[in-house]
Amino acid sequence: MDPRKLSGIGEIEMATQTQDVVTSAPGMPQLDFSTFSNQIFWLVVTLFVIYLVLSRIALPRISGALVDRADTITHDLAEAEDLKQRAIEAEKAYEQALADARVEAQQINVAMRAEIQLQLDAQLAKADLEISARTAEAGAALAAIRDSAINSVKDIAKLTAKEIVSSMGGQADTKTITAAVTARMKG
Amino acid sequence: MATESHGEAETGLVFHPMDQFQVTPLFGADKVEWFTITNVTLWMGLTIATIVLILVFGARGRALVPTRSQSVAELAYGFIYKMVEDVTGKDGLVFFPYIMTLFMFILVANFLGLLPMAFTTTSHIAVTAVMAMAVFLAVTIIGFVKNGFGFLAVFWISSAPLILRPILALIEIISYFVRPVSHSIRLAGNMMAGHAVIKVFAAFAPLVLISTGIGIVVTPLSILAITAIYALEVLVAFIQAYVFAILTCVYLRDALHPHH
């Protein structure tokens, strides 16, 4: 206990205090004006601290995070839109390439067909020529063979005729026999 | 809901519903001076700590995809920011940090006051009156600074018939000066009433120990009532903080745009 309290003033002070407590306890502590300065002082301190914390740290941080997020979302959306546009363009290019390829294929097809036809015609003509040449050759060979066969027949006929004549005791000269054979062969 | 400081020598039920609102020094000082560290200091300090926890540490990550605590901080921010923007308009956003300060202080103090054994700083008219007067003075000064004497148009309802305007002006002036009173008593009264009612029911709760006959009915009923009123108080704690903030915005709109 503060020794000062033992003096008369202290006792009166204590008495009023206890009086205060007794009277204020059943009433409203809200209307005990002796505590107002204390509450107001601490309230002002508290509000000031909260304001400093909010305005210096918390609010810039939160708004920064919100702005960052909004930026990111806008940026991503723009990028997505851009990519979509590019995908559409790529698809168009692909379609175009496909159509071009089809047309080209068609052209190549036609050209190739014409070329093949040309080559075929040339080959056919060449083959025809060769065939006719071979046919002529073969015909010539055949004629030669027939000629030689006829000559052989003539020779055989002459020899046979000579032999027949000599065996019948006659003497046949070559000239006569040849003439006779030739005459017979014509008939 | 502070502890009972009275002796339990009295028999029967003990009703001291207002004791929870007493301002008491924490470290044995015998007189409450303006600088004394009291339970007011403690619970306001806890309010600051909670706000720092929610809005500073909660939002620490600044992640692109917010964490839960960051979402809470962003939700509180967005809620008040949108309210200020909707009610006062774009030019009222300058005052957003002040309104956020008031809202967060009242909200957190209200909720902390609901903890058992807690002291509710916002149940004191001294606290709410200072805030309400600050709002009133700020709004009046801002009104005159921004509009000059044009601010007086707030009392002159140009849409009313000319003959009614002086009468309406009188009513408007009275209501203007009553604003800080209603603004502060609404909050303090709500907080005080709810907490006092809970305390009254809490006093009835141990009746079964004194008189088993009646107590067997009264005790469960009062516990049920405490639960129900506590739930209501949770709602009131938020609503009163919101009401205080939105009324501040409404008054601010009058100061920024006095022409109706």
Interface residues (C-beta under 8 A of the other chain):
Chain A: M14 Q17 S24 A25 P26 G27 M28 P29 Q30 L31 D32 S34 T35 F36 S37 N38 Q39 I40 F41 W42 L43 V44 V45 T46 L47 V49 I50 Y51 V53 L54 S55 I57 A58 L59 R61 I62 S63 G64 A65 L66 D68 R69 T72
Chain B: H6 H16 M18 D19 F21 Q22 V23 D30 K31 V32 E33 W34 F35 T36 T38 V40 T41 M44 G45 T47 I48 I51 V52 L55 V56 A59 R60 R62 A63 L64 P66 Q70 A73 E74 Y77 G78 F96 P97 Y98 M100 T101 L102 M104 F105 T121 S123 H124 I125 A126 V127 V130 M131 A188 M192
